[in-house]
Amino acid sequence: MELPKFKYSPNAYKIDVFEDLEGKCSICEEQRSIRYTGSFYSRETPEYICPWCIADGKAAEKYDGEFNDYCGIEDVSPDPNDPKPNIAQELLFEITNRTPSYISWQQEAWLTHCNEPCAFIDYADVDTINPLLEELHDDIENNGYPPEFIRTALSKEGSLVGYLFQCVKCGQYRLHVDCD
């Protein structure tokens, strides 16, 4: 059976949030060979979540949970009933309920562009951002860390980690930075 694809996390199977492990999914109760190991915010902690139950929203529905925090989506009101969200509600719920998270030092943040969530591409280091410095200028300059520190110390696994996103509409790259 082909693994499900995630619009907002096209590289989900390459970012260490899934592991090859035989088991029975806590949601669909099917025997599976791949288990989700990333963030899932709910009162109960399912033992085994398969990617199919993330993609179809059944895991979030059954456990009343989120893979990504609603309030962690950039430019979104903490009130899900806000009458004027910049991003369509169904896209916000696609991020929270049907998109695997990524591993971060603090709680994940999900960047947006063109009034839509961006796709999380990969963890980013200095070599990743160097060819994109002009495009990432605003994100590097305005994230709370000294820009020169980002340009010289950003890593994929160290104390200062970069998270590379890309707009699904126009292709613009975005950068989130997090420190331990």
C-alpha positions in Angstrom: 0.0 0.0 0.0 1.4 3.4 -1.0 2.1 5.8 1.9 -0.1 8.9 2.0 1.2 12.2 0.9 1.0 15.4 2.9 0.6 18.7 1.0 2.1 20.7 3.9 4.8 18.2 4.7 6.0 16.7 1.4 9.1 15.2 3.1 7.4 13.8 6.2 9.0 10.4 5.8 12.5 11.9 5.7 12.4 14.2 8.8 12.5 11.6 11.6 8.9 11.8 12.7 8.1 8.2 11.5 9.8 5.0 12.3 9.7 1.6 10.7 8.0 -0.5 13.4 5.4 -3.3 13.0 2.3 -2.8 15.1 -1.4 -2.3 15.3 -2.6 1.3 14.8 -4.5 2.6 17.8 -7.0 4.3 15.5 -7.8 2.0 12.5 -6.6 -1.1 14.2 -4.8 -2.3 11.1 -1.4 -4.0 11.2 1.1 -1.4 10.0 4.8 -1.2 9.5 5.3 2.5 10.0 4.5 4.5 13.2 4.3 8.3 13.8 6.7 9.4 16.6 6.3 13.2 16.4 4.2 15.6 18.4 0.5 14.9 19.1 -1.3 17.0 21.6 -4.3 15.3 23.2 -5.4 14.1 26.7 -4.8 10.5 25.8 -1.7 9.3 24.1 -2.3 6.7 21.4 0.4 3.9 21.4 0.6 3.7 17.6 -0.5 6.2 15.0 -0.1 5.2 11.3 0.3 7.9 8.6 -3.0 6.9 7.0 -4.9 7.9 10.1 -3.0 11.2 10.2 -3.8 11.9 6.5 -7.5 11.2 6.8 -7.9 13.1 10.1 -9.1 10.0 12.0 -6.4 10.2 14.6 -7.1 13.8 15.5 -10.8 13.1 15.5 -10.7 10.0 17.7 -8.4 11.5 20.3 -9.6 15.1 20.0 -6.0 16.1 19.3 -3.7 18.1 17.2 -0.4 17.3 15.4 0.4 21.0 15.3 -0.8 23.7 17.7 -3.5 25.9 16.2 -2.0 28.9 17.9 1.5 28.0 16.5 0.3 28.8 13.0 1.7 32.2 12.0 -0.7 35.1 11.9 -3.6 33.1 13.2 -5.9 34.3 16.0 -5.9 32.0 19.0 -9.7 32.1 18.7 -10.7 29.4 16.1 -14.0 31.3 15.7 -12.3 34.5 14.7 -14.6 36.0 12.1 -11.8 37.3 9.9 -8.9 34.7 9.6 -6.4 35.5 6.9 -6.3 31.8 6.1 -9.3 29.6 5.3 -10.3 27.6 8.3 -10.1 24.3 6.5 -6.4 24.9 5.7 -5.7 25.7 9.3 -7.3 22.4 10.4 -5.3 20.6 7.6 -2.2 21.7 9.5 -3.5 20.9 13.0 -5.4 17.7 12.3 -4.0 16.1 9.1 -0.3 17.1 8.9 2.6 15.5 10.7 4.6 17.8 12.9 8.4 18.2 12.9 10.9 18.0 15.7 11.8 21.3 17.3 13.5 22.6 20.5 10.5 24.6 21.6 6.9 24.1 20.4 6.6 24.0 16.6 5.7 27.1 14.7 4.1 26.8 11.2 4.8 29.6 8.8 2.4 31.0 6.2 2.6 33.0 2.9 0.0 34.1 0.3 -2.8 33.5 2.9 -2.0 29.8 3.2 0.2 27.6 5.3 3.6 26.9 3.9 4.9 23.4 3.4 7.6 22.3 5.8 10.5 21.3 3.6 13.4 20.3 6.0 15.6 21.3 8.8 18.1 24.0 7.7 21.7 24.9 8.4 24.1 27.5 7.1 24.7 25.6 3.9 21.0 25.3 3.3 20.2 29.0 3.7 23.4 30.5 2.0 21.9 30.3 -1.5 18.6 31.7 -0.2 19.9 34.6 1.9 18.2 37.3 -0.2 14.9 35.4 -0.2 15.1 34.7 3.5 16.3 38.2 4.5 13.2 39.3 6.4 13.0 36.0 8.3 16.6 36.2 9.2 16.5 39.8 10.3 13.2 39.7 12.3 13.1 36.5 14.4 14.7 37.5 17.7 18.2 36.2 17.1 21.1 38.2 15.8 21.2 37.9 12.0 24.9 37.3 11.9 24.5 34.5 14.5 22.0 32.8 12.2 24.1 33.2 9.1 27.1 31.6 10.9 25.7 29.2 13.5 22.5 27.8 12.1 22.4 24.0 12.2 20.1 21.0 11.6 20.7 19.4 14.9 22.6 21.8 17.2 21.6 24.5 19.6 20.3 26.9 16.9 18.2 25.0 14.4 16.6 26.3 11.2 13.2 25.1 9.8 12.8 25.7 6.1 9.3 26.2 4.7 8.1 27.0 1.2 4.9 28.7 0.0 2.7 26.3 -1.8 1.4 29.0 -4.1 4.4 31.2 -5.1 7.4 29.1 -4.0 8.8 31.7 -1.6 11.0 30.2 1.0 10.5 31.0 4.7 12.7 30.3 7.7 11.8 29.7 11.3 14.7 29.6 13.9 14.6 27.9 17.3 17.2 27.6 20.0 17.6 25.2 22.9 
